[in-house]
Amino acid sequence: MNARPTFRFAPSPNGELHIGHALSALTGWTWAQRFGGRFLLRIEDIDVARARPHFVNQIFSDLAWLGIRWEEPVLHQSAHFDHYRSSARRLQQLGLLYPCFATRREILDVASRHRDHPVDPDGAPLYPGLHRNLAADEVVRRMRAGQPHAWRIDMEKALAAVFAATGGRAITYCALDARGAPRTEVARPERWGDAIIVRKDVPGSYHLSVVTDDAMQGITHVTRGSDLEAATCLHRLLQVLLGLPAPLYHHHRLLRDEAGRKLSKSEGAISLSKLRQRGMTRADILSVIGPIEVPEPHRRPA
């Protein structure tokens, strides 16, 4: 890990930034400024089908308007697919990934037949193991036929591997509260079931690319919304399996609409660019966001 605190903001260019993004970006940037750290910008454009160059340019414009500065060069995930392939290959060599040819519809159909089918922390049905034990010759036949497939982690095997490597110790991570006080959290990656680690269309997934990039960039502190706290459990599992360092995590509060829903692109949150066009100033945005959670002056992130 770097001796100097290193923070990052990592938006996806599949839409414009909204005020919730502003809170997240300002939190990381403010923490970095307060403690003399580095602040990096990462463009998470692994979803090449949805990423758009004009959204990238708008991200740069919005962040600069907010007064945020970042180090160059900016990392674009689409230029680092080989790194994600390498990470996936290591997990495959450990025997922890298996190919899955199931479609989303097939998974939903199986889940719908069971009244109490479990869901993951995002509310999606847990994978019911349709192809977990597919015969080797069947796997070869489907691959030779060019059938699209993702690679899932065998959660049971992965947890067993960690158990053996750590002597039965639980997977933990260090979480920092709004004042910078650390606490140890136990990770529960089993809540995600056999999560997708390599997507059908690109050589990675959000989870795999994030842990690979954080290690590659020397990220020491991850500041992101509390809606991603559950994802940290899966990320810690991957970090342990891949032998990657563990950043410190701060999961900040979320901004919500009048109905109590998290502000998001999918819920039609008004973009920063539109708010700017309506005449809102940086001061107005800061007023709406409210106080940024920053550690006390005497407390430096570990």
C-alpha positions as CSV (number, residue, x, y, z in Angstrom):
1,M,0.0,0.0,0.0
2,N,1.1,3.6,-0.5
3,A,2.3,5.5,2.5
4,R,0.4,8.5,1.2
5,P,-3.4,8.2,1.4
6,T,-4.8,7.6,-2.1
7,F,-8.5,8.1,-2.8
8,R,-10.5,7.6,-6.0
9,F,-13.9,8.5,-7.6
10,A,-15.0,5.9,-10.2
11,P,-18.1,6.8,-12.2
12,S,-19.6,4.9,-15.1
13,P,-20.1,6.9,-18.3
14,N,-23.5,5.3,-19.1
15,G,-25.3,8.5,-18.1
16,E,-24.7,11.9,-16.7
17,L,-23.7,12.6,-13.1
18,H,-26.4,13.7,-10.6
19,I,-26.2,15.3,-7.2
20,G,-25.7,11.9,-5.5
21,H,-22.5,11.5,-7.6
22,A,-21.5,15.0,-6.5
23,L,-21.7,13.9,-2.8
24,S,-19.6,10.9,-3.4
25,A,-17.0,12.7,-5.5
26,L,-16.8,15.6,-3.0
27,T,-16.5,13.2,-0.1
28,G,-13.4,11.4,-1.5
29,W,-11.8,14.7,-2.7
30,T,-12.4,16.4,0.6
31,W,-10.9,13.5,2.6
32,A,-7.9,13.5,0.2
33,Q,-7.4,17.2,0.6
34,R,-7.7,17.1,4.4
35,F,-5.0,14.5,4.8
36,G,-2.6,15.5,2.0
37,G,-3.5,12.5,0.0
38,R,-3.9,11.8,-3.7
39,F,-7.2,11.9,-5.5
40,L,-7.6,9.8,-8.7
41,L,-10.4,9.7,-11.2
42,R,-11.3,6.3,-12.8
43,I,-13.7,5.9,-15.7
44,E,-15.5,2.6,-15.2
45,D,-16.4,2.0,-18.8
46,I,-16.2,-1.8,-18.7
47,D,-19.8,-1.9,-20.0
48,V,-18.7,-0.9,-23.5
49,A,-22.2,-1.3,-24.9
50,R,-23.5,1.5,-22.8
51,A,-20.5,3.7,-22.3
52,R,-20.5,6.9,-24.3
53,P,-17.6,9.4,-24.9
54,H,-19.8,12.4,-24.4
55,F,-20.7,11.2,-21.0
56,V,-16.9,11.0,-20.1
57,N,-16.4,14.6,-21.3
58,Q,-19.5,15.6,-19.2
59,I,-18.0,13.9,-16.1
60,F,-14.8,15.9,-16.5
61,S,-16.8,19.1,-17.0
62,D,-19.1,18.5,-14.0
63,L,-16.2,17.6,-11.6
64,A,-14.2,20.6,-12.6
65,W,-17.3,22.8,-12.1
66,L,-17.6,21.4,-8.6
67,G,-14.0,22.5,-7.9
68,I,-12.6,19.0,-7.9
69,R,-9.1,18.3,-9.3
70,W,-7.6,14.9,-10.0
71,E,-4.3,13.4,-11.1
72,E,-3.6,12.5,-14.6
73,P,-3.7,10.2,-16.5
74,V,-7.2,9.1,-15.9
75,L,-7.6,5.3,-15.9
76,H,-10.2,3.9,-18.3
77,Q,-11.2,0.4,-17.6
78,S,-11.8,-0.4,-21.3
79,A,-8.0,-0.1,-21.8
80,H,-7.2,-2.6,-19.1
81,F,-9.1,-5.8,-20.1
82,D,-5.9,-7.8,-20.0
83,H,-5.6,-7.1,-16.3
84,Y,-9.0,-8.4,-15.7
85,R,-8.3,-11.5,-17.8
86,S,-5.2,-12.1,-15.7
87,S,-7.2,-11.9,-12.4
88,A,-9.9,-14.2,-13.8
89,R,-7.3,-16.7,-14.9
90,R,-5.8,-16.9,-11.4
91,L,-9.2,-17.7,-10.0
92,Q,-9.8,-20.3,-12.7
93,Q,-6.4,-21.9,-12.0
94,L,-7.5,-22.2,-8.3
95,G,-10.6,-24.1,-9.6
96,L,-13.0,-21.4,-8.2
97,L,-14.8,-20.3,-11.4
98,Y,-17.1,-22.3,-13.6
99,P,-18.8,-21.4,-16.9
100,C,-22.5,-20.6,-16.8
101,F,-24.6,-20.6,-19.9
102,A,-27.9,-19.7,-18.2
103,T,-29.8,-16.6,-19.4
104,R,-31.4,-14.1,-17.0
105,R,-34.8,-15.4,-18.0
106,E,-33.9,-19.0,-17.1
107,I,-32.7,-17.9,-13.7
108,L,-35.8,-15.9,-13.1
109,D,-38.0,-18.8,-14.2
110,V,-36.4,-21.1,-11.7
111,A,-36.5,-18.6,-8.9
112,S,-40.2,-17.8,-9.5
113,R,-41.2,-21.4,-8.9
114,H,-40.0,-21.1,-5.3
115,R,-41.9,-18.8,-3.0
116,D,-39.1,-18.1,-0.7
117,H,-36.2,-18.1,-3.2
118,P,-33.3,-16.1,-1.6
119,V,-32.1,-12.9,-3.1
120,D,-28.7,-11.2,-3.1
121,P,-28.1,-7.8,-1.3
122,D,-29.2,-6.0,-4.5
123,G,-32.5,-7.8,-4.5
124,A,-31.8,-10.1,-7.5
125,P,-32.6,-13.9,-7.2
126,L,-29.5,-15.8,-6.0
127,Y,-28.2,-18.0,-8.8
128,P,-29.9,-21.5,-8.4
129,G,-26.8,-23.4,-9.5
130,L,-28.2,-24.4,-12.9
131,H,-24.7,-25.1,-14.5
132,R,-22.6,-25.4,-11.4
133,N,-22.0,-29.1,-12.0
134,L,-22.4,-29.3,-15.7
135,A,-20.5,-32.3,-17.2
136,A,-17.1,-31.4,-18.7
137,D,-18.0,-32.8,-22.2
138,E,-21.2,-30.7,-22.1
139,V,-19.2,-27.6,-21.3
140,V,-16.8,-28.3,-24.2
141,R,-19.7,-28.9,-26.6
142,R,-21.4,-25.6,-25.7
143,M,-18.2,-23.6,-25.8
144,R,-17.3,-25.1,-29.2
145,A,-20.7,-24.1,-30.4
146,G,-20.0,-20.5,-29.4
147,Q,-22.7,-20.4,-26.8
148,P,-22.4,-17.2,-24.7
149,H,-21.3,-17.8,-21.1
150,A,-20.3,-16.0,-18.0
151,W,-17.9,-17.3,-15.3
152,R,-19.3,-17.6,-11.8
153,I,-17.5,-18.0,-8.6
154,D,-18.2,-21.3,-6.7
155,M,-18.9,-19.6,-3.4
156,E,-18.7,-22.8,-1.4
157,K,-15.3,-23.7,-2.8
158,A,-14.1,-20.1,-2.5
159,L,-15.0,-19.9,1.2
160,A,-13.4,-23.3,1.8
161,A,-10.2,-22.1,0.1
162,V,-10.1,-19.0,2.3
163,F,-10.9,-21.1,5.4
164,A,-7.9,-23.3,4.7
165,A,-5.6,-20.5,3.9
166,T,-6.4,-18.4,7.0
167,G,-6.7,-21.3,9.5
168,G,-10.4,-20.6,9.8
169,R,-10.3,-16.9,10.5
170,A,-13.2,-14.8,9.3
171,I,-12.7,-12.4,6.4
172,T,-12.7,-8.8,7.8
173,Y,-12.2,-5.3,6.6
174,C,-11.6,-2.0,8.3
175,A,-14.4,0.5,8.0
176,L,-14.1,4.2,8.9
177,D,-17.0,6.2,10.2
178,A,-17.7,9.8,9.5
179,R,-15.2,10.9,12.1
180,G,-12.5,8.6,10.8
181,A,-12.8,6.2,13.7
182,P,-12.0,2.6,12.6
183,R,-13.9,-0.5,13.3
184,T,-13.5,-4.1,12.1
185,E,-16.4,-5.5,10.1
186,V,-16.8,-9.2,9.2
187,A,-17.4,-9.8,5.5
188,R,-20.2,-12.0,4.5
189,P,-19.6,-12.8,0.8
190,E,-21.9,-15.8,0.9
191,R,-24.9,-13.4,0.7
192,W,-24.0,-13.0,-3.0
193,G,-24.0,-16.7,-3.8
194,D,-22.3,-17.8,-7.0
195,A,-21.8,-14.2,-8.3
196,I,-20.7,-13.5,-11.9
197,I,-17.0,-12.7,-12.0
198,V,-16.6,-12.6,-15.7
199,R,-19.5,-11.3,-17.8
200,K,-20.6,-12.8,-21.1
201,D,-19.7,-9.7,-23.1
202,V,-16.5,-8.5,-21.4
203,P,-13.5,-10.2,-19.7
204,G,-14.5,-9.1,-16.2
205,S,-17.3,-7.8,-14.0
206,Y,-17.7,-4.8,-11.8
207,H,-16.5,-6.7,-8.8
208,L,-13.4,-8.2,-10.5
209,S,-12.4,-5.0,-12.2
210,V,-12.8,-2.8,-9.1
211,V,-10.5,-5.0,-6.9
212,T,-8.0,-5.3,-9.7
213,D,-7.9,-1.6,-10.4
214,D,-7.8,-0.6,-6.7
215,A,-4.7,-2.7,-6.3
216,M,-3.1,-1.6,-9.5
217,Q,-3.6,2.1,-8.6
218,G,-2.5,1.7,-5.0
219,I,-5.9,2.9,-3.6
220,T,-5.6,3.0,0.2
221,H,-9.1,4.5,1.0
222,V,-12.4,3.7,-0.7
223,T,-15.1,6.3,-0.1
224,R,-18.4,5.3,-1.7
225,G,-22.1,5.2,-0.9
226,S,-23.6,3.0,1.8
227,D,-25.5,1.1,-1.0
228,L,-22.2,-0.5,-1.9
229,E,-21.4,-1.7,1.6
230,A,-22.6,-5.2,0.9
231,A,-20.4,-5.3,-2.3
232,T,-17.4,-4.8,0.0
233,C,-17.9,-8.3,1.3
234,L,-17.5,-9.8,-2.1
235,H,-14.6,-7.5,-2.9
236,R,-12.8,-8.6,0.2
237,L,-13.2,-12.2,-0.7
238,L,-11.7,-11.6,-4.1
239,Q,-8.9,-9.6,-2.6
240,V,-8.0,-12.5,-0.3
241,L,-8.2,-15.0,-3.1
242,L,-6.0,-12.9,-5.4
243,G,-3.6,-11.9,-2.7
244,L,-4.4,-8.2,-3.1
245,P,-4.1,-5.5,-0.4
246,A,-7.2,-4.3,1.4
247,P,-8.1,-0.6,1.4
248,L,-9.9,1.1,4.2
249,Y,-13.6,1.7,3.5
250,H,-15.9,4.6,4.3
251,H,-19.5,4.2,3.2
252,H,-21.1,7.6,3.3
253,R,-24.8,8.5,3.6
254,L,-27.0,8.6,0.5
255,L,-29.1,11.4,-0.9
256,R,-32.7,10.4,-1.4
257,D,-35.8,11.9,-3.2
258,E,-39.0,12.9,-1.5
259,A,-40.2,9.3,-1.7
260,G,-37.2,8.1,0.2
261,R,-35.6,6.4,-2.9
262,K,-31.9,6.7,-3.4
263,L,-31.0,9.2,-6.1
264,S,-29.9,7.2,-9.2
265,K,-29.8,7.3,-12.9
266,S,-32.4,4.5,-13.1
267,E,-34.8,6.5,-11.0
268,G,-34.4,9.5,-13.3
269,A,-32.4,11.8,-11.0
270,I,-31.8,15.2,-12.5
271,S,-28.3,15.5,-13.9
272,L,-25.8,18.1,-12.7
273,S,-25.6,19.5,-16.2
274,K,-29.3,20.2,-16.2
275,L,-29.2,21.7,-12.8
276,R,-26.4,24.0,-14.0
277,Q,-28.5,24.9,-17.0
278,R,-31.3,25.9,-14.7
279,G,-29.0,28.4,-13.0
280,M,-27.9,26.4,-9.9
281,T,-24.4,27.4,-8.7
282,R,-21.8,25.3,-7.0
283,A,-22.9,26.9,-3.7
284,D,-26.4,25.8,-4.4
285,I,-25.3,22.2,-4.9
286,L,-23.2,22.2,-1.7
287,S,-26.2,23.5,0.2
288,V,-28.5,20.8,-1.1
289,I,-25.9,18.1,-0.4
290,G,-25.3,19.3,3.1
291,P,-22.2,18.8,5.3
292,I,-19.5,16.5,3.9
293,E,-18.5,13.8,6.4
294,V,-14.9,14.5,7.2
295,P,-12.8,13.0,10.0
296,E,-11.9,15.1,12.9
297,P,-8.7,17.2,12.6
298,H,-6.8,15.1,15.1
299,R,-7.7,11.8,13.5
300,R,-5.8,10.7,10.4
301,P,-7.2,7.7,8.4
302,A,-5.0,4.7,9.3
